[in-house]
Amino acid sequence: MRLTRCKTEFLEEDIAMFKKILVANRGEIACRVFRTAKAMGIGTVAVYSDADKDALHVTMADEAVNIGPAASAESYLVIEKIIDACKKTGADAVHPGYGFLSENKTFCEALDAAGITFIGPGVKAIESMGDKITSKLIAEKAGVNTIPGYTDVVRDAEQAVEIASGIGFPVMLKASAGGGGKGMRVAWDEEECRDGFERATNEARSSFGDDRVFIEKFIQEPRHIEIQVMADSHGNAIYLGERECSIQRRHQKVIEEAPSPFLTEEVRQKMGEQSLLLAKAVDYKSAGTVEFIADANMNFYFLEMNTRLQVEHPVTEFVTGQDLVELMIRVAAGEELPLTQSDVKLTGWAMETRVYAEDPFRNFMPSTGRLVHYLPPEGEGVRVDTGVYEGGEVSMFYDPMIAKLITYGEDRKQATDRMVEALDAYYIRGVSHNISFLNALMVHPRFVAGNLTTNFIAEEYPDGFNSDLVPQDDPAICVVVAAAINKKYRDRCANISGQLPGMEYQPSSDWVVIMDNGEAEYQVAVENGGNTIGVEFGGVAYQIETDWRFGEPLFKAEINGQPVCIQIDIVGSTIRMFHRGAQKDAFVVTARTAELNRHMLVKEAPDMSKFLLSPMPGLLVKLSAKEGDEVKEGEELAVVEAMKMENSLRATADGVVKKISATEGDSLMVDQPIVEFE
């Protein structure tokens, strides 16, 4: 893993560095801050909830303090508990990470009153930029381009419809205190506007304790581009290039890269200069991000300013060579920035994908559980920022991120190729994950061409994601690898000691590879053995060079001179392969056994069409149906909250409710029945 450090030394005359930093956060961002603090020789303190007592960030810190129950409202969001932990451990500074209290002015004020330094901007910046309505007004006054809209608080759903009609559909409803895609809804007509207002309000209240919502024009064919700024308390401010964050799902960023394949140097400079105008308008210090939306003609408009470190900050670190966390720490200690704008150079290209515990084949439903196996990728230009480990747990109480996978290259193609290879080698078992989806995005022709908008995923996958959409460089590869693994297994059997003379096992060279639940059969011929295996399939000869052994999770080989990495699970007699994220099950048999298999009965799955099932683990926050109700297709029946997001469950057909199997407030499991229909 490559972790950049500041290139230029700070001036440290009469400035005392912090002795101990407490990170008021969890997971990968806490681990990320600890790495830099330790490299600077600063002591570290972790805080943790009951659910996180065995978390990686707890074991990584020099000291750790329990701050309460699993629910963040009773632990990570309780200001008094964080300050008590600082006093208990003697921490003289707090880094907030992102999320939780990172943009909470009350927290900043409480730390100041306790004589503890907040590693972040001042109260003025947090307060003014934390409110999207106020920030937009300040941006307009500072000379920053802004989106047309209604910047006052929307009173109710009917007023929302009235305002939206005046602006012109489509519109975006946004929580004033929002972030991370929560409390945001796009409305294309009056009905969606009413429903969107209710959803945005509820999510805003649940996530931020502030249900204010405003409305602005929704820019079509938009690109989401953000500028990284850094400022100190001596009046110095710089911008460190941009990040392209257009690949999003439900307003949550999925892939980020630096620089943007879209911007010209001229537009980059204009965006950067406007970002600095805004930073100076609020006396900004520390790291911050000014987010813009840009249309196809490179007209750009201010969205918001995040007064904290961003999830995607590593791509900026790679292309600028700066450690942003170190810059934050030193600026908070009172030091001047060590570089000016002319010192900022963008070199190479960096990509980041967010690896989540979610199932892309089940409409991206969150997944919780224990990481039975966890093997992150390694290699040149590969960095993994994570807060988990093998044997650790992904909890339903927090964000489902497993890790951020970052790759760096001399150009966009090399960074992309390294990302694809790293995703292939990312071995995770025990929870569902989105690696198949990420890999499909990385090799999508439109992504490769850099033709991106925030509508990319919705446009390219309008009916959701399924295994048929996972691209394969060569569909024959999995067949060939299955044949090679079978060859290694048969050769091992042939070498078992104690066989009767004259009755030794002699492996055949002709086999049938059965895949797709028995629907597909492939005749293969296998020769040689050891680390060089020849497979003939479909009239093509494949030579496989590999030192793979049974029990190893990654089948790394060169097949006809091309490097291949396929994840392998041996399940009984089945060879389960994961390539480009797609699962392929195969078993290899003789021709006679293949004939017998064709006559085997297939067990039918139970019919669950008469049930409304919970698609994820979560909390049942709303139940609209009752026994005897007649419901229409599309009618909302229940709302399940998971990972801080509300998910509306609707009837897929007309029907009559026969039985209610859950009540509001219940914690639901995946596929737990909620409603049964007649």
N, C-alpha and C positions, 0 to 999 in steps of 0.2 A: 504494500500500500504506500502511495506517495502522499505525504502531507507536507504542503509547502510552508515555508517560513518567510518572514519579512526579509527582503533583500538588503534594506538599508537600516543602519543602526539609528535608534532614537537618541535624542539629546536627553541625558538623564541627570543633569545638574540639579541638585537640591530637590529631587523628586524621589519619594520612597515608594517602592513597589509593594503591592499587597502581599501579606504573609500567607493568607489562607482565603480561598474562594469557595463559597457554597453555590452549587448549581440548583436553582429552584425549579427543577424539571426532572424528567426521567428518560429512559430509553436511549436511543442513538444520539440525541443532541447532548444529553448529559455526558455520555462517553466521549463525544467529540470535544467538548469544552475541557474535560479532564485531560485529554491527550496534550493539548496545547499548554494548559496550566502546569502540568508535570514537566514538560519540556522547558518551561520558563523557571522551574525550580520553586513553584508556588504550591503550597499545601491545598488539598481538595477535600470538600465535604459533600456527601450525597444526602438527599432526603428521600424517604421512601414510604409508601403506604403498605398496609398489611399484604396486599396482593403482590407487591414488588419486593418482598423481603429477600428473595433469592435472585433478584434481577442483576444483570451484568453491571449496570452503573453503580450498584451498591458495592459489589466486590472490587470494582476498579478504583473507587475513591479511597483516600487515606482514612477517612472517618465517615460514618453513616448514622443518620438519626431517623427513627421511626416517627412519622407525623400523623398517623391515624388510619382509619378504615380505607377500604379499597376505593370507594366513591371519591372522585376528585373534589367534590364540593365539601368533603369532610377531611381532606388531606392537602393535596397539592394547591388548592385554591384558598386555603385558610392562611391569611397573612400573618396572624399572630403566631401560628405554629412555625412558620418559616423564620420569623425573627427570633423566636425562642431557640430554634436550632442554631442560629448564628451566635447567639449569646452563649449557648451551652458549649459550643466548639471553639469560640473565639474567632470566627470568620469575620474578616473586616470588609468583605465585598461579596456581592451576589451577582451571578450571571443568570438571567432568567430563561435562557434558551428561546424557544418559540412556543406559542400557545400558552395555556394556563395564565400566569400573572405577567407575562412578558410585556404587555401593553396596558398595564393597569396603573393609572396615576396614583391611586390610593396606596398601592404597594410601594411605589417609588417614594411617596411622601413619608410613609411609615418607616422605611429604611433610613431615610435622611434624618428623621427625628431620633432614631436609635443610634445615629452615628455610623451607619454602615453604608458603604458606597454601592450604588446601583450601576452595574456595567451595562450602560445603555444611555439613551438620550434623556434630556430633562423633562420635567413635568409638563412644561408648556408644549413641547413637541408631541408628547404622548397624548395629551388631552385634545389638542387641536387636530392632529392627524388620526387619532383613534375614532373620531366621529366623522363618518363619510360626508355628512352634510356640511359640517364646519370646514372640513379639509377642502372640499370643492370650492367653497367661497374664498378661502385663503388662496387657493391655487389661482383662481380667476384674478384676484387682486394682484398676485405676484407676477402675472403675465404668462401663466401656464395654460396651454390649450385644454379646454374642458368639454365634456359631452353635454349636449342639450338635455334638459330634464327639469324636474320639480325637486328643488333642494330642501323643501320644508318637510316636516313629518307628516306622513299620510295617516289620516284619522281612522278610517275603516275601509272595508272592501268596496263599498259603493263609491267613496271618494276616489279610491284607487282606480276604478273603472272610468270615472269622470276625467281624472288627470291623464290616464293612459290614452283615452280617446282624443284628448286635446293635443298630446304629443304626437300621437300616431303609432299604431301597432307596427312591429313588435316593440315591447318595452321590457326593461329589466327591473324587477322588484328586488331591493337590496336592503339587508339589515344595516342600520347606521353604524352599529358596533361590530359588524360582521367581519369574517375572514375565513379562509380555508374552504370557501364554497358553501358554508353554512349560512342559512338565511337568505339564499338567492334563488330566484325563480324567473324564467323567461315566460312571458305571456304573449300569445299571438292573437288572442281575442278576449272578449269580455268574460266568458266563462273561465278561461285559464287565469285571467287576472284576479278574479274573486278567489279561486282556489289557491292560486299562488300567494296571494296576500296572507291567507290563513296559514299556509305552510311556512312561509318566510317568517311570519310573526312568531309562530310556535317554536321554530328552530332557534330564532334569535333569543327568545326568552329562555329556552333551555340551555343554550350554549354560552350566552353572554350576560344573562340577567337583564337584558335591555331589549324590549320588543319594538323599538322604533324602526320604521321602514320608510324608504324614499324610493322614487322612481326616476329612471332616466331612459333615454332612447337606446334601443339595442342596435348596435352597429353590426350590419351583416357582412359576411366574409371577413371577420375580424382576425387579427393576429394579436396575441398577448405578449408584449415585450416590456421588460422591466430593466431599470437602470440601478446599479449598485452605487450608492454614495457612501462616503466616509468623511466625517468632519471631527475636528477637535475643539477644545475650549479656548483656543487662541485665535479663532477666526479663519482657520484654514479648512478648505473643503475641496474634495475631488470626487470625480465619478470614475468607476473602474469598469467601463464597458457595459454591455447589455447581456441579457439572457433571453432567449426565445423560449416561451412557456406556453405555446399555443396548443400543444397536444394535451387536452383535458377531457375528463369525463365527469359530468355533473358538477362542473366548475372546479373540480379538483385536478391539479396538475399531475400528469402521468410521466411525461418526458420533458426534460429541460436541456438546453444546450447553450454554449457560448463559444463564439459570437452567434448572432442571428444570421441565417443564410439569406435573409431578406433585406436588411438595411444597407444603405450606402454609407460611406464615411461621413457625408454631409448631414444625413438625417440622424446618424448616431451622435454627432456633435450637438445638433440642435436639441435632441432629447436629453443629453447629458447636461447641457447648459440650463435648460428649463428645470431639470431636477435640482440643480444647485440653487437656482432662484428660490425654489420652494423650501429647500433645506435652510437657506439663510433667512427666509421669512419667519421661521419658527425657532431660530437660534439653535439649530440642530447640532448635536455632537454624537459621536459613535457611528455604528453601521446602520444603514437604513436602505430601504428599497422603494423607489418611485415606480409605480406600475402604470403602463400606458396600454391603450387599445389602438391598433393601427388598421386602417382600411387598405384596400388593394392598391391605392394610389399613394401610400405612405403618409397620408394625413394621420396624425396621431393625437390622442386625447387622454388627459389624465384620468386614471381610475381611482387610485388611492395611494397612500404612502404607508408602508409597513415599518413601524418604528422598532425594528428588532432585526435579528439575524434571520435569514430566510432558509427554508429547508434546502433549497437548491444552491446554496452558497459555494459548495465545492467546485462547481464548474468555473466560477469566477476565479477561485484560488488557482486552479490549474492554468488558465490562460493568462493570468497576470503575475503569477509567482508570489502572491501575497497570502499570508495567513490572516484571514479576516478576524478570527477570534483573538489572535495576538494583538492586532490593531485595536480592537475593542477594549481589551484589558489595559493596554498602555494609554490609550486616550482617556479612559476612566480614571487612571492614576494621575492624570494631569499632564502627560507628555504631549509634545507636538507631533503631528504627522511627519513621518520620515521621508515623504516624497511629495512632489508637486504634480500637477496635471500632466506636465510634459514628460514626467518619468513613467507614466502609465502606458505600457505597451501590451498589446494583445498578441500572444504567440500560440500557434497551434489551435486545436479544437477540443472541446470537452463535451461529453454527453452524460446525463444522469437519468436513470430510470428508478421509479419508486416501486420496490417490491413489497406488495401488500399480502396479508393473510385474507384472501378473498377468492371466490370461485368464479372465474370468468365464464364458465360453462353453465352457471346457475345465476345469470344476471348479476354477477359480481357480488354475491351475497357474502358478508363477512364470515370468516372462519376462525374459530377459537380452538385452543387445545395445546397439547405439548409438542414441542419440536423433537420428535423421536430421532430424527437424523438431521444434521445441519452441517453442510460443508460449503463455505463460500468460495468463490473463484479467486484465483491468484494469477499474476502475470504482469508483464510490462504494461504500464499505463493503466492498471486496474486498481481501483480503490473501493473498499466496502465500508460504509459507515453504518454500524448496526448497534443495537442494544440487546441482542438476543444471543443465545448459544445453544448447543445441542443439549437437550434435556430441559431447557427453559420453557416457559409457558407464554402463549399469546392470550391475553385476558380480554374478556368482553367489556371491561371497564374503560379501556383507552383506545387510542387510535390504532388501527390494525397494521401499521407499517412494520415490516420485518427489517428492512434495510434500505439504504440508498446505494445503488450500484453506479459508480462513476468510472468512465473510461476517458483516456486522453490520447490524442494522436497528432501527427503533424498537420493533418487536414481532416475535413469532415468525414471522408470515406474511411480513413484509418480509425478514427474514433468510433464510427459506426460498426465497422468490422470487428473491432475489439469488444464492443458491447455485445454483439451477437454471439461471439465465442464465449464471453463471460457468462451470458445468460444460459447458454448450453451447459456450462459446467456448474451452474448454481444448483446444488443438490439439497432439497428441502423435503422432509417427510413428516407427517403427523398433523399438518394443517394444509388446507388448500392454499394455493398461491396463484399469482397472476403472471408468472413467467412466460407461459405460452402466449398470452396476449401481448406482452411487451415485445417478445421476439417477432410476432406477426407485424407489429407496428414498425419495428426497426427495419424490416426487409420489404415493407410495402413500397411499391414503385413511387407512389405519391410522396411518401416520406423521404425516400432516397433522393427524389428530385427537389426536396425542400419546399414543396407546394403545400404549405400548412395554413390552417385556420383553426380557430377554437371549435369549429363544427366538424373537424376532420373525423373524429370517431363516430359521431352521429351520422355523417354522410356515408362513410365507408362501411359501417356495420349497423345499418338501420334496423335490422331484425335481431340484434344482439350478436354475441360471439359464440361460435361452436368449433368443434375440432376440425371440421372440413375447411375452415378458414385459416388454419395454421399451415403456412407454406412450407414445402419441403424442397430442398435443392435437387434431390433425386429420390423419388419415392421408393426406388429399389434398395436404397441404403439399409433400411430397417430389415428387409428380407435377407440381405447379404450378411448383416451383422448377426441376425438370429441363427443363420446357418453356421457362421463362424463360431459362435458360442456353443452351439450344439456339437460342433467338431471337437472343441476343447473338452467338453464334458465326456464325449464318447471315448476320446483318447485317454482321458483319465481313468475311465472304467476299464479300458483295455489293459491298463498298467497295474490294476489291483493285484496284490500278491496272493498266493495261495490258490490260484486257479488250477483245475485239474489238467494235467498234461494232455494235449490234443483237443481240449475243450475250451481253449482260451477264446475270449471274446474278440471278434474281428469286426470293427465298425464298417458299416456300409459306406459307400461314397455317394449313393443316390438317396435323397430325402425330399420330403414334402413339408414346406413351411405353411402352416395354417394361421390366418390372421382374420381380423374383422369379425370376431365371434363365429368363426367357421364359414363365413361367406366367401372368403377368398383363399385359394390354394395355389401355391407356387412350387414348381418342380425345380430343384437345384441339384447340382453335382459338386461335391466337395473333394478337394485333394490336398496333399501335403499335411502339415500340422505344425505344432510348436508356435513360433512367433511369426511364421509366414504361412498363410492359409489362402488357397485358391478356391474361388467359388464361381461356377458358371451358372448364369441365370438370364433367361430371356435372350439367349444368343450372345451375351456379353460376358467377357471374362473379367473378374474382379480379383485383384491381388491385395490381400489385407496384411499389413505389417503391424503387429501389436504385441505387447508384453502383458496384456490384461490377464488377471487371475480371478478365479471365482471368489466372491465376497467383496471385490472392489466395486464401488458404486458408479465409477465412470469408465466407460469403455472408450479409451483413447487409442486412435489408430490412424494410419495412413492408408486410404483406400484408393488404389490407382494413383498414388502420389499426392492425394488431397487429404489434409488433416480433418478428422471427424471426431467429435466427442458426443457420445450417447450415454444417457443415464440408464443404469440397469438395476432392476429388482428381479430376483428369482422368486417366484411365488408358486410353490409346488412344482409342477412340470411346465409352468408358463414362464416365458421370458418376457418380462414387462419392460418396454423400452420407452424412453422419453427423448424425443429429438425435436429441436425447435419448439419445445414445450408441449408437443402433442404426444399423447400416450398411444403406443401401439403394442398390443398383446399378441404374442406368437407362441406356438408350440410346434416342435419339429418332430415328425413321425415318419415311419416307413410308408410306402404306397399302400400296403395292405391295411395298416392301421387307419390311414386316411379314408379308405373305403368304408371301414366299420364306423368311423365317426359320422359319416353322412347319414347314418340310420339312427343316430342317437336322438332321443327326445329332448326338446328344449323347454325349460321351465318358464312359464309365463309370469311376468311381474303382476302383482296385485293391482286391481283397478282402484285408483285413488281419486278419480275424477269427481266423485261426489263430496269431496272434502276441500275445505280451504285450509291449507297447511302453512305453518310459519316457514318462510324460505330461509330463515337465519336465526341464530340465537339472539334474543333481545327481549325488550320489555314491551308488553302489550299496553300501550298508553291510551288507546281508544277502541271501543267496540260498538259499532253502529247497529249491528243486526241483533234480532232476538227471535226466539223460536216462533214459528208460524209466519214470519215475514215473507212476503213475496218480493224478490229482488230482481233487478234488471241487469243485463250485461253492462259492465262498466261502473256499476254502483259501488261506492266505497263501503267495505264491510268492516275493516279494522285498520289500525295504524300501529306498526311495530317500530320501536326506537332501538337502534343498534349503532354502536360507535358514534354516538352523538347526532345521528341523522334519522329523520322520520321517514318511514317507508309505508306508503299507502297500499293496502291490499284490496283489490277490487274483484267483483264477480266476473268470471269469464263467460258466463251464459245466464240466461234467465232461469230462475228456480225458486224453490220454497225452502226456507230454513227448517230443518228437522230437529237439530240439536246444537246447542252451544256448549263447547267443551273447555272453554277458558273464560276467565274474567279479567277485567281491567286491573292492571297492576301485577299480573302474573309474569314470571320470567319464563320465557319459552325456549325450547330446544329446536334445532333444525327439524323440519317435517312434523312438528307437533301439531295435531289437529286443533283448529280453532272453531270452525263451523262445519257441520255436516248437513248436506242437502237431501231432500227426499228424492 
